[in-house]
Amino acid sequence: MRDLYEILGISKSATDDEIKKAYRKLALEWHPDKHKGDKTAEEKFKEINQAYEVLSDKQKRQQYDTFGSTGGAGGGFPGGGGGFDFNGFGGDTGGFADIFESFFGGGGGGGRASSGRRSSGPRRGNDIEASVAITFEEAVFGAEKELEITKPDICKHCKGSGAEPDSSIKTCPTCNGSGEIRAVKNTILGQISTSRICSECEGEGKVPEKRCTSCHGTTRSRVKDRIKVKIPAGVDNGSVIRLSGKGEGGYRGGSHGDLYINLRVSPSNKFIRHGNDIHSEQSIHIIQATLGTEVSVETIHGTEKIKIPAGTTDGTTFKLSGKGVENIRGGMGDHLIKVKLSVPSKLSKKEKQLYEEIATLSNLDIKKNGGLFS
């Protein structure tokens, strides 16, 4: 069929009034009463009416401008009594929603284009997630936790069939066992075959004669499951543990999904962890740092002794090899101790006297800037 604007002899920018005037003029000119027995005039009159039917309706005109053919490109409206009913345009027998459903699988109830029925074979259950809080020490040494999760699982009453134990499975009466509903619809692009998944059987082609009273035919129900989780030594905040087969139940005999556990490690008030190493601070007296000593330090593995050489300065770091966190791939981290020098804020009379003697021996001027002896 020719371009609709061309049929009415107007431009694509024509106003509603211009469309109406052009139609009236042509309709009067080609009316069948004026050309009795002339088949050409009859077809011409029908063509004019079809063009006006579309262009006089804003929605239909916009649809035609978007999808219609121009100048006989072969993809436009069927012409000359070719079987397209403009009275149904956009109604139950066609419309753009049907076109999109046919091409892209749209439509109510999850309809798809003619691409075959939904697979009726076993389908794996979905994976699920859960969070578990553990202490700093549990992350270092490992632990065993128990958690309770609620998840969809295979219905125990019907064992996943969707039917009451005393009833059978029958062919779906809505789709006759095909799993889909097919229809042929008229659109502006011609006749298009569409299909959608049967909402009664959800594409299975079969339905329970009597639906399960527990899961109502869905084949699954929500259950509470208590699960023990073995947390390996060396995990850290944000680590994820996968428990195979502990997720949602499958469909039609399919396997369970997996459970992913996100670990949340509470911080320690004694230690800081960087990777597999543990860091801490150790306060020592300025005299210990000056003369050297041996001090006890607390680690995650217990108390250890470290030697402080004479003349140790503030901020010096000492390492205890293998006293950190176990690497889950093997090996051990270290414990790093940073020394913080402690300066006394108060002195006894005897201590003050001794410090003054040391200052004199060291030829230190201790009274100009105040301090302990001011």
Secondary structure by P-SEA (a helix, b strand, c coil): cccccccccccccccaaaaaaaaaaaaaaaccccccccaaaaaaaaaaaaaaaccccaaaaaaaaacccccccccccccccccccccccccccccaaaaaaacccccccccccccccccccbbbbbbbbbbbbbccccccccbbbbbbbbbbccccccccccccccbbbbccccccccccccccccccccbbbbbccccccccccbbbcccccccccccbbbbbbbbbbbbcccccccbbbbbcccccccccbbbbbbbbbbbbbbbbccccccccbbbbbbbbccccccccbbbbbbccccbbbbbbccccccbbbbbbcccccccccbbbbbbbbbbbbbbbccccaaaaaaaaaaaaaacccccccccccc
